Amino acid sequence: MTSTDETTAETPFDWREFLTRWSGEWADAQDPDEPDESDPELIAARWLGCPGASDADIAALEERIGHRLPPSLEAFLRISDGWRPMDHPVYRLAGTREIHPHNNAYDLAEVFEEVFEEHLDENASRHLLKAGMWHRAFHLDAETDATIVLIDPLDRDADGEWAVYEWASWRAAPPDRFPSFRRYMVEQYRSFHSSAAYKAAHGEGPPFANDTTLAQDAVVERARRAALSGEHEEALTLLRDAGRYGRPRAGLLRAQLECLLSAQAPASSLDPLAVDPVYAPDLLPAAAAGFAAAERHYGYDQSWALLARCTTPEALEGAEAALRAAREGTYRFRGDGPLGEAADEAREPARWGRWNEAWRLLWAALPHWRPLGPDHLAPLGLLADPVLGPVITPERRRLLLALPRGEFARPDRGWPDTLPGDDPAGLSWLEDEVGERLRGGYRAVFVADPDPAGLPARLKDPDGGGPGPGGRPRRRVTPGPDGLYPPLGRWDADYGLGLGLGSTSYDDRALALIGQAAPGWSFAFDGDPKGFDEERFVSPAAVASEGTRAVVVWHSVDAFDRARTRFHLSVGVDGEEVCAFSVTAGDVEPHWTGEIPPWAALDGFPGTAGEWRGDEDGGRDADDPNTPARGLPGARSALGALERALGLSLPRTAVLEGPLHSFVTRSWIRPPGPGESYVVIGRTSFGPPDALDEEAP
């Protein structure tokens, strides 16, 4: 059987074999109990074509259109002078006597030229070529349902093939382009297969099995083995090809690979297997997580699609429970054997931001994972776990896919010293994000306490994070008894906690993410601080250090005036602030107060104006990017000194993207004094769209 996908000069495309196969398979796919649906003569003849065109027919056509025919169209016409695809909006393709110029019959050139000119980009020449196609192309359709098939003599490749365009008015989209007539016909053949397979699977037609379906099913099995061997790119290519033929297993396997490669689980693709009792323990939570994520982010609930697939009361009850757990964030991955044990052990470090440690525990156990059935490719339930799922970052997902699994696993493989995707250690990476992810800078409180859950008791907002003088809106998520909000990503925190709906200069409370910064140390981090208020600033170092030690770091960046960029460091011991440091870009004379305790010896901490500028002589030009007006390059060295002195580190991915536990801190500034004013800017979705500005004494 000649391949429909690949041909070479030694094995040219066999049109007769291809068209004969298509016709026979189409005849076998017709339901004898539905005689009105098909032409009995075509079924009996097992041929959808016509007699082949003669040399004279070909010559007359070429003379009429003024071009030599492209090779694949000419070869087709010599075998069949016309075609009846049947299961397609194009009922009949034209033969040599019916091919004719389009001549912009429906004024589509002007329509598409206007559209393409509005979206000019690096493909502008290709767009304009498409727009002009309506004038010069030739019709290949003879009978259609609001569909046009054209072939363009000027859009040709090195082999002399002309591009084919198919456009349907009801699709409201630009025409589909195929690089040659052969590629167009192969795609229509695949479409026929996909339609016939769907009808057979849903009881709308007879069983659909033939040499082509068997060959494509073998491709799917090859893809499954490739996926479990770690060759996921090859597997995806094979599955995409088999999926075009409508092989149902191809879609089920491909959905699992794409679930690991995408930021969010494609729930609508996973759900056919998710409700299967064999695979439900792992795939049902992943599908439910996808529906819940779409509901949170886009505001619509499509979970009925999952529930509609349930055919038993038990399956429906399980799906409803999975959706409920996904919405409430209560699902926990429960794998069998070493992977389940590793997941239990990894949950605590993952909860507090030690994602590198958690990932290493999972990575060591992954070779012991075994699929639940022949169509199971990976432990997707891990992705649905609200604590462990975020640990498996996009880079780590690709690493998982490249790991031999199941029957191809190698538990005795070597252990690399470092794993791709590991977060950088230390604090210096913060400076790489200033101006990008951390536009206003950052601030953090480090406390010598191994339990981050104790930080709210030291630093929490006395008003409980609710509305107060700052006019903050009530939050839709409530903290637990320990004062902590459940782990939330940045998007969910901003909207679920309502922190983005108001601003005030009365106070400066912050939503602080918490975690473990080093053995024996915890952190509270704010990546979206307000501007530094030098007159009213109150360092939290004192209250945070009750019975222990604390270090406060604040790099405040003014996007409009870099001369106001400021770096602050303060240290507290047993409830008292013992020393503090500050430097401002516009006046880079570093200023220390108090005595640095011996345990915080900051070797390498920049101490001169030149070090904070990034040079020693101080003779930089005002336009030089390292001058004070451009910021404080010395901040990186300051963070490096803290790393060396105390071993402090922040988990980059967990801090920037979450989820982590959080709480609302006490204000970083004192209340306004007599004669001082403050501003409250509030916004609510129930009132006018304009913000309310209120000045209070």
NORNORDA-V384421 format. One line per field, one symbol per residue. ss: DSSP state (@ for helix, = for strand, . for the rest). psi: psi as a letter, one per 30 degrees, with the letter a starting at -180 (. if undefined). burial: # if it has 16 or more other ideal C-beta (glycine too) atoms within 10 Angstrom, else .. A space follows every 10 residues. Layout:
# NORNORDA-V384421
ss->???
psi->???
burial->???
This chain:
# NORNORDA-V384421
ss->.......... ....@@@@@@ @@@@@@@@.. ....@@@..@ @@@@@...=. ....@@@@@@ @@@@@..... @@@@@@@@@. ..=......= ===......= =......@@@ @@@@@@@@.. ...@@@@@@@ @@@@@@.==. ====..==== ======.... .=======@@ @....===.. @@@@@@@@@@ @@@@@@@@@@ @......... @@@@@@@@@@ @@@@@@@@.. .@@@@@@@@@ @@@@...@@@ @@@@@@@@@@ @.....@@@@ @@@@.....@ @@@@@@@@@@ @@@@@@@@.. ...@@@@... ..@@@@@@@@ @@@@@@@@.. ......@@@@ @@@@@@@@@@ @...@@@@@@ @@@@@@.... .......... @@@@....@@ @..@@@@@@@ @....@@@.. .......... ........@@ @@@=...=.. =======... .@@@@@@@@= .......... .......... ....====.@ @@@@@@..@@ @===...... ========.. ======.... ......=... @@@@....== ======.... .@@@.===== ===..===== ====..==== ====...@@@ ........@@ @@@....... .......@@@ ....@@@@@@ @@@@@@.... .@@@@@@..= =====...=. .......=== ==........ .=====.
psi->kkkfekllef ilkjeeeeee eeeeeeeffk jffiffflje eeeefhkgal klkleeeeee eeeefglkkl eeeeeeefej ilkjfdilfj ekklaeffkl kehheghfee efeeeeffhk afgeeeeeee efefeflkkf keklihkkjl kjffilafgg kkkkkkkkff fhllkkkkfl eeeeeeeeee eeeeeeeeee fgggllkjka eeeeeeeeee eeeeeeefff ifeeeeeeee eeefggjefe eeeeeeefef flfkkiefff fefegkfefe eefeeeeeee eeeeeeefgl jgffeeeffk fleeeeeeee eeeeeeefgf kkkillaeee eeeeefeeee eggieeeeee eeeffeffkk lflfgkflif feffkfeeef eileefeeee ffkklbfgki fglljlelkk fkkklafffe fffkfceieg alkkkkkikf jfffeefefl kfgggakbff gklkkfkkla fggkllkkle eeeeeefgfg glklgelill jkklakfljf kllkkjghll lkjeegkjkg eeefgjgalk kkkjjkkjff jffgkkkkkl kkkhgkjfll klkkefihjk jkkakklefh jikgkkflee efeglffghk lffkfgleff aiffeeeeee eeeeefgkkk jeeeeefakl lllkllkfll lkakfkllkk jlkkffalfk lkkkkl.
burial->...#...... ..###..### ###.###### .......#.. .##...#### .##...##.. #.....#.## ########## ########## .#####.##. .#.....##. .##..#.... ......#..# ####.##### ##.#..#### ###.#..... ########.. ....#.##.# ########## #######.## ....##.#.. .##..##.## ..##.##### ##..##.##. #######.## #######.## ....###.## ######..## .######### #####..... ..#..#..## ....##.##. .##.###.#. #.#.#..### .##..##.## ########## ###.#####. ##..###### ########## ###..##### #.####..#. .......... ###.###### #.##..##.# #########. .#####.### #.#.#..#.# ###.#...#. ..######## .##.#####. ########## ########.. ########## ##...##.## ######.### ########.. .######### ###...#### #####..#.# .....#...# .#..###.## ####.....# ......#### ########## ###.##.### ######.### #########. .#.....#.# .#........ .......
